Amino acid sequence: MQVERRSRRAGRVLLVDAAGRVLLFRGSDPRNPGVQYWFTPGGGLDDGETTAQAAARELYEETGLAVPLAELGPAVHSEVALFSFDGVAYRQEQDFYLVRVPAWHVDTSGFDEVERQWVHGHHWWGVPELRDTAEMIYPADLVAVLDGAGVGRC
């Protein structure tokens, strides 16, 4: 069976509350539903979008939080992620944007059908909790990314 390969760009958000906790979603791959992992809000670019525009749009769709593009600021981290989802092997160039909120009640009513089926929950993670967990977290170096963005010292 030949695997489809796809390159894409994505905008992602490090959504951090006043307690210094970052929001992560728990999901799984339809081809391997027993393996669950945690990841930041965000996703692929629509035609003509920048990574910042995609990050802001995806944040609203996935959490209900509308953040004006001007408030995103520059990307705090960029990387290339290699992963598969539903039989497609992705090479994803992604930029991460830091968004701070006093608190936020996550509203997932904007999820699309795939998200409704394969995103199983969310959790606000403290940096000490991230350091100690055996859970699969993406990006794998999230603690270092948060530290580099000034969050790890919270």
C-alpha positions in Angstrom: 0.0 0.0 0.0 1.5 3.3 -1.1 1.3 6.2 1.5 0.2 9.6 0.3 2.7 12.3 1.2 1.8 15.9 1.7 3.7 19.1 2.5 1.9 21.9 4.2 2.4 25.0 6.4 0.5 25.5 9.7 0.0 28.1 12.3 -0.2 27.0 15.9 -0.9 28.7 19.2 0.6 28.4 22.7 -2.5 29.5 24.6 -1.3 30.3 28.1 -3.4 31.4 31.1 -2.6 33.6 34.1 -1.4 30.5 36.0 1.2 29.8 33.3 -0.7 26.8 32.0 -0.8 25.9 28.3 -3.9 24.5 26.6 -3.4 21.2 24.8 -5.9 19.0 23.0 -5.8 15.2 23.3 -6.4 13.3 20.0 -5.7 10.2 18.1 -5.2 9.0 14.5 -8.1 7.1 12.8 -5.6 4.5 11.6 -4.2 4.0 15.2 -7.0 5.1 17.6 -5.5 3.4 20.6 -2.5 5.8 20.7 -3.4 9.2 22.1 -1.3 12.3 22.1 -1.5 16.0 23.1 -1.1 18.9 20.8 -1.5 22.7 20.6 -4.4 24.5 18.9 -3.8 25.3 15.3 -3.7 23.8 11.9 -3.0 24.1 8.2 -3.2 27.3 6.1 -6.2 28.0 3.9 -5.4 29.5 0.5 -3.7 32.9 0.8 -3.3 32.7 4.6 -0.2 33.5 6.5 0.7 31.3 9.5 -0.4 34.0 11.8 -3.8 34.2 10.1 -4.2 30.5 10.2 -3.2 30.4 13.9 -5.8 33.1 14.8 -8.6 31.4 12.7 -7.8 27.9 14.1 -7.7 29.3 17.7 -11.2 30.7 17.2 -12.6 27.6 15.5 -11.1 25.2 18.2 -11.5 27.3 21.4 -14.0 30.1 20.7 -11.3 32.7 21.5 -11.1 35.5 18.9 -7.7 37.2 18.9 -7.1 40.1 16.6 -4.2 39.4 14.2 -2.3 42.4 15.5 -2.2 40.9 19.0 -0.5 37.7 17.9 2.9 39.3 17.5 5.8 37.5 15.9 6.1 33.7 15.9 8.0 32.5 19.1 9.0 29.1 17.6 9.2 27.5 14.2 9.8 23.9 13.3 9.2 21.1 10.7 7.0 18.3 12.0 6.8 14.9 10.4 3.7 12.9 11.2 1.0 10.8 9.7 -2.8 11.1 10.1 -5.4 8.9 8.5 -2.9 7.3 6.1 -1.3 10.6 4.9 2.4 11.3 5.8 2.8 15.0 6.4 5.8 17.3 6.4 4.5 20.3 8.1 6.4 23.6 8.5 4.7 25.3 11.4 5.0 28.6 13.3 3.9 28.9 16.9 2.4 32.1 18.4 2.1 32.9 22.0 -1.3 34.1 23.3 -1.8 35.0 26.9 -5.3 35.1 28.5 -6.3 35.6 32.2 -8.4 32.5 31.9 -10.5 30.9 29.1 -13.4 28.5 29.0 -12.7 26.4 25.9 -15.6 26.2 23.4 -15.2 23.4 20.9 -18.5 24.0 19.0 -16.4 25.2 16.1 -14.7 21.8 15.6 -15.1 20.3 12.1 -16.2 16.7 11.7 -12.7 15.2 11.9 -12.0 17.2 15.1 -15.3 16.1 16.6 -14.4 12.5 16.0 -10.6 12.4 16.7 -10.1 15.1 19.4 -11.1 13.5 22.7 -10.6 16.4 25.2 -8.4 19.2 26.4 -6.4 20.1 29.5 -4.5 23.1 30.8 -1.0 21.9 31.5 1.4 23.5 34.0 5.1 23.4 33.0 6.0 21.2 36.0 3.2 18.8 34.9 4.6 18.8 31.3 8.1 18.0 32.6 6.9 15.0 34.6 4.4 13.4 32.2 5.0 10.3 30.3 2.2 11.3 27.9 3.0 11.9 24.2 3.2 15.7 23.7 3.7 17.6 20.4 5.9 19.4 19.9 8.1 17.0 21.8 10.2 19.9 23.1 7.2 21.9 24.3 8.8 22.7 27.7 11.9 24.2 26.0 9.6 26.1 23.5 7.6 27.5 26.4 10.8 28.4 28.3 12.1 30.2 25.2 8.9 32.1 25.0 9.2 33.2 28.7 6.5 30.8 29.9 8.6 28.1 31.6 9.7 30.6 34.3 6.1 31.2 35.4 
